[in-house]
Amino acid sequence: MAQPISNKVHTHINHPRSLCGLAPKNGAHYRIVDFTNFFTAAEENQCTVCLTRIKARGYNIAALRRQFRTPYEIHQQIAA
């Protein structure tokens, strides 16, 4: 039986495994991306465990969203 496809986006820091512990092995398909792609994804699609671990490392989530989301939105407006 096939597993349902998840829209959740996970992030990593210099390692193929995500911060929440998911690893792309044994045929599992997870969306594990770098910081830029993680913060340009919609907030409801961002993994809450990854966000919690990023915050625990001392990062400011709101600042990272502004930093990475603003250029992405400007690029989308130019492309349209």
C-alpha positions, 0 to 999 in steps of 0.5 A, spaced: 500 500 500 502 506 497 504 512 503 500 518 502 505 524 499 507 529 504 507 536 502 512 538 508 519 541 507 524 539 511 531 542 512 538 540 513 545 543 515 551 540 511 548 533 512 543 529 507 539 527 513 534 533 515 534 536 522 528 533 524 531 526 523 528 524 517 533 521 512 532 519 504 534 512 505 530 505 504 526 508 498 523 514 502 521 520 499 522 526 503 523 533 501 529 535 504 532 542 502 537 547 504 535 553 508 534 558 502 528 553 499 526 551 506 524 558 507 521 560 501 516 554 502 509 556 504 509 557 512 504 551 513 508 546 509 515 547 513 516 542 518 515 544 525 520 540 528 525 543 523 523 550 525 524 548 533 531 545 532 533 551 528 530 556 533 534 552 538 540 553 535 539 561 536 536 563 529 531 568 528 525 564 524 522 571 522 528 574 520 530 568 516 523 568 513 524 575 511 531 574 508 530 569 504 522 570 502 523 577 499 528 576 494 523 570 492 517 574 492 520 579 487 523 574 482 516 571 482 513 578 481 518 579 475 517 573 472 509 574 472 
